Amino acid sequence: FAAQRHVLTYMEDAVSQLLENREDISQYGIARFFTEYFNSVRQGTHILFREFSFVQATPHNRASFLRTFWRCFRTVGKNGGKYSSICCYLLTAQEYHCLLQLLCPDFPMELTQKAARIVLMDDAMDCLMSFSDFLFAFQIQFYYSEFLESVAAIYQDLLAGKNPNTVIVPTSSSGQHRQRQPPNDCNPLEGVEASLFYQCLESLCDRSKYSCPPSALVKEMLSSVQRMTFYGFLMALAKDQGINRALGALPDKGDLFLDPAMDQEIEKLVAQVSGLSVSGPASSSADTANIPARNSPRINSPWKPLHHRRKMDAESEGSNEETDSSEN
């Protein structure tokens, strides 16, 4: 159970964060730190602003990152109504990559490009994509990254007339995989025999230590066609709602722009901001100065914010010293 849930990964990370911020954590106790850390893991907020190596370290981290990306930027897909799914903003791969970097500063551009290529096929990479198209393609590429690398190798072998008897297991990290170069998928006569392709993928799913789509859903997908191209397979994975539900990170496409819990939180924040900005017409600057400050709620995060706050405090103290010396 511990290995399946990657408990050791989280214990090592928690201890690392504890040692890095031990001075700040000592103020409120180690027990509270571990409680807040594992609560954040359970809630899926532990991946915010973390390095890519940690974000992609476990399936739970990947699913949490996908869910967070959707919740933070789902409004990108809405234009022309509160929950309109008819009109939407269209962005390029570079623009989607900038959004990803807001959550993970060192997120690799290569993964974003691979996700965009699922949507755009052989079109120019600067073409525009809808949020929903990119999101579901990105989900497949990010969550099943190692699986897709092995699929690409199997596909190449089948095109060359080989019958792969071994499972190709990637040894590099997800962000550093080799560029896959399957042939042009535009010609419907190209591709590989779907039944043989599935046999190879079934063996891969049975033996791979990485996350794979449910083999029953893959079989259903490939049994409906005689031949399948590589990018046709990736697009089918991205559009399959059964695979999306099995992964469990994103809602169905029809509910993509609905998140009542997040909407309620946003409405509360808007109400708080509106309350702070309301003032009578006769209010003077002196009256405004007498308004007591309101303490806005903070999200508990016992590691990175403490580190950044300590750094900011040091910079602030340095700046005050310079000011004092200049006055003297």
Buried (B, 14 or more C-beta within 10 A) or exposed (E): EEEEEBBEBBBEBBEEBBEBBEEBBEEEEEEEBBEBBBEBBEEBBBBBEBEBEBBBBBBBBBBBBBBBBBBBBBBBBBBEEEEEBEEBEBBBBEBBBEBBBEBBEEBBEBBBBBBBBBBBBEEEEEEEBBBBBBBBBBBBBBBBBBBBBBBBBBBBBBBEEEEBEEBBBBEEBBBEBEEBEBBEBEEEEBBBBBBBBBBBBBBBBEEBEBBBBBBEBBBEBBEEBEBBBBBBBBBBBBBBEEBBEEBEBBBEBEEBBBBEEBEEEEEEEEEEEEEEEEEEEEEEEEEEEEEEEEEEEEEBBBBBBBEEEEEEEEEEEEEEEEEEEEEE
